[in-house]
Amino acid sequence: MEQSDKTPKHLLGVGLDNQDGHKRITRAEEFSIVGGSQETHEKMTETLVKTFEDLGTRGKNLQTVERKELADLINKNCPS
């Protein structure tokens, strides 16, 4: 199924390493992050916030960025 260029896009991050019983959810206009340990959830959030800052600096958003460029930005912004 092909998506229209006008279809809103949204990134979803899912953390699978939560063992402390807490339910973590972070929502923003263009991404949501659910689950994960506190550390994992914070790292995913930091990664996506920085990625969207970079996109904004480049004058792009999820509707205009190419998948490869988005993947490169996510990898660049992922904390070590």
C-alpha positions as CSV (number, residue, x, y, z in Angstrom):
1,M,0.0,0.0,0.0
2,E,1.4,3.4,-1.0
3,Q,1.3,6.4,1.2
4,S,0.2,9.8,0.0
5,D,2.6,12.6,0.4
6,K,0.0,14.3,2.6
7,T,-0.3,11.4,5.0
8,P,1.1,12.5,8.4
9,K,4.2,10.5,9.4
10,H,5.1,9.6,13.0
11,L,8.1,7.7,14.5
12,L,7.5,5.2,17.2
13,G,10.2,4.0,19.6
14,V,9.6,0.9,21.7
15,G,11.9,0.0,24.6
16,L,11.8,-3.7,25.5
17,D,14.1,-3.8,28.5
18,N,11.8,-2.5,31.2
19,Q,11.9,-4.7,34.3
20,D,11.0,-2.2,37.0
21,G,7.3,-2.1,36.4
22,H,7.1,1.5,35.4
23,K,5.1,2.5,32.3
24,R,7.0,5.2,30.4
25,I,5.4,7.2,27.6
26,T,6.8,10.3,25.8
27,R,4.7,11.9,23.1
28,A,5.6,14.7,20.7
29,E,4.1,16.0,17.5
30,E,6.2,13.7,15.3
31,F,7.2,10.9,17.6
32,S,6.2,8.7,20.5
33,I,8.3,6.5,22.7
34,V,6.9,3.8,24.9
35,G,8.4,1.4,27.4
36,G,12.0,0.7,28.2
37,S,14.0,1.2,31.3
38,Q,14.5,4.7,32.5
39,E,18.0,4.8,30.8
40,T,16.7,3.4,27.5
41,H,13.7,5.7,27.4
42,E,15.9,8.7,28.1
43,K,18.4,7.7,25.4
44,M,15.6,7.2,22.8
45,T,14.0,10.5,23.7
46,E,17.4,12.4,23.5
47,T,18.1,10.7,20.1
48,L,14.8,11.8,18.6
49,V,14.8,15.3,20.0
50,K,18.3,15.9,18.5
51,T,17.2,14.3,15.3
52,F,14.3,16.6,14.9
53,E,16.4,19.6,15.8
54,D,18.8,18.6,13.0
55,L,15.9,18.1,10.6
56,G,14.6,21.6,11.5
57,T,18.1,23.1,10.9
58,R,18.0,21.5,7.4
59,G,14.5,22.8,6.8
60,K,13.1,19.3,6.6
61,N,10.5,17.2,8.5
62,L,9.2,13.7,8.3
63,Q,7.2,14.4,5.2
64,T,10.3,15.7,3.3
65,V,13.3,13.8,4.6
66,E,14.5,10.7,2.7
67,R,14.6,7.4,4.7
68,K,18.4,7.1,4.4
69,E,19.0,10.7,5.6
70,L,16.6,10.1,8.6
71,A,18.4,6.8,9.5
72,D,21.8,8.5,9.3
73,L,20.6,11.3,11.6
74,I,19.2,8.9,14.1
75,N,22.5,6.9,14.1
76,K,24.5,10.1,14.5
77,N,22.3,11.3,17.4
78,C,22.2,8.1,19.3
79,P,24.2,8.5,22.5
80,S,27.1,6.1,23.0
